[in-house]
Amino acid sequence: MENSVLPYSGLTLDRAGARRGDAAWLDGLRPAGAALVFWRDRILVRDGRPLHAPPAADAVFLGLDGDTGFFAQDLSEMDESVAVAAVSADGTADTRALFADLGPEDATRLAYARGLLHWRRNQRFCGACGAQARDTNGGHVRECTGCGKLLFPRIEPAIIVLVEHGDCCLLGRHRGASGFSTLAGFVEVGESLEDAVRREVAEESGVAVGAVHYLASQAWPFPSGLMLGFRAVALSPDIAVDRDELDEARWFTRAEVAALGDRRPDSVESYLVDRWLVGS
């Protein structure tokens, strides 16, 4: 599997970055455009599928599908029932729950829209002066009405890593979880990606890591992540879990990992584990 076909990656929409700052051009796209409609972080659906509606004046521009403008509309200020009725939807749904029934492009567009609207809804005010922010650049930038500061969507990088030692890999069971998974965590200020891998693994499992190799990245706008997948080699098999994030960690053979069953198909974790299982 190539990185470009990982779930939520490989968007084919033309984001039209050079044109989306032109409000008149965007207005010209709206009459024939289509908008995914959200209530908070949930997509409005009809007959079990994401609903497309005519974009309102405040809909966020996502990109061009050929000559058609594609938008995302946020109805979060309404009560849920009112939002559903406003576009004749059947209800709302969790975006990840629809993944298995969507094609790769539809799933990617849905995640992209969800992440952008989540940021917009939570970036209503300037963090520098406290004044209200307003949309610019088709909803991809917010401008402070007080000091003029430009506010861009936040993306939070996180590493996820499969650690191996000999013919085994390290999996942990997180607090409150029933199953085992690879280790992951956010990158901190002043830290390289490789440093973050070594720190997270050491903090959670007590395992010291040597060589670290990058494998793939995945957009993860739930709400604003970028997952960076790695393979790493442990310097020792010794484990000392932190009992804060992990309840348990241990080494698994390939046969034991295969026996654990299927993982969430939309996560880069499946890509990391599947490659390790076949020895690639």
HELIX and SHEET records of a PDB file:
HELIX    1   1 ASN A    3  VAL A    5  5                                   3    
HELIX    2   2 ALA A   23  LEU A   29  1                                   7    
HELIX    3   3 ARG A   30  ALA A   32  5                                   3    
HELIX    4   4 GLU A   80  ALA A   86  1                                   7    
HELIX    5   5 ARG A   96  ASP A  101  5                                   6    
HELIX    6   6 PRO A  104  ASN A  122  1                                  19    
HELIX    7   7 ASN A  137  GLY A  139  5                                   3    
HELIX    8   8 LEU A  193  SER A  205  1                                  13    
HELIX    9   9 ARG A  254  ALA A  259  1                                   6    
HELIX   10  10 VAL A  268  LEU A  277  1                                  10    
SHEET    1   A 4 ARG A  49  PRO A  50  0                                        
SHEET    2   A 4 ARG A  42  ARG A  46 -1                                        
SHEET    3   A 4 ALA A  34  TRP A  39 -1                                        
SHEET    4   A 4 HIS A  52  ALA A  53 -1                                        
SHEET    1   B 5 ARG A  49  PRO A  50  0                                        
SHEET    2   B 5 ARG A  42  ARG A  46 -1                                        
SHEET    3   B 5 ALA A  34  TRP A  39 -1                                        
SHEET    4   B 5 THR A  68  ASP A  74  1                                        
SHEET    5   B 5 VAL A  60  ASP A  65 -1                                        
SHEET    1   C 3 ARG A  49  PRO A  50  0                                        
SHEET    2   C 3 ARG A  42  ARG A  46 -1                                        
SHEET    3   C 3 GLY A  91  ASP A  94 -1                                        
SHEET    1   D 3 ALA A 133  THR A 136  0                                        
SHEET    2   D 3 VAL A 141  CYS A 144 -1                                        
SHEET    3   D 3 LEU A 150  LEU A 151 -1                                        
SHEET    1   E 4 LEU A 183  PHE A 186  0                                        
SHEET    2   E 4 GLU A 156  HIS A 165 -1                                        
SHEET    3   E 4 CYS A 168  HIS A 174 -1                                        
SHEET    4   E 4 LEU A 246  PHE A 252 -1                                        
SHEET    1   F 4 LEU A 183  PHE A 186  0                                        
SHEET    2   F 4 GLU A 156  HIS A 165 -1                                        
SHEET    3   F 4 GLY A 225  ALA A 234  1                                        
SHEET    4   F 4 VAL A 209  TRP A 220 -1                                        
END                                                                             
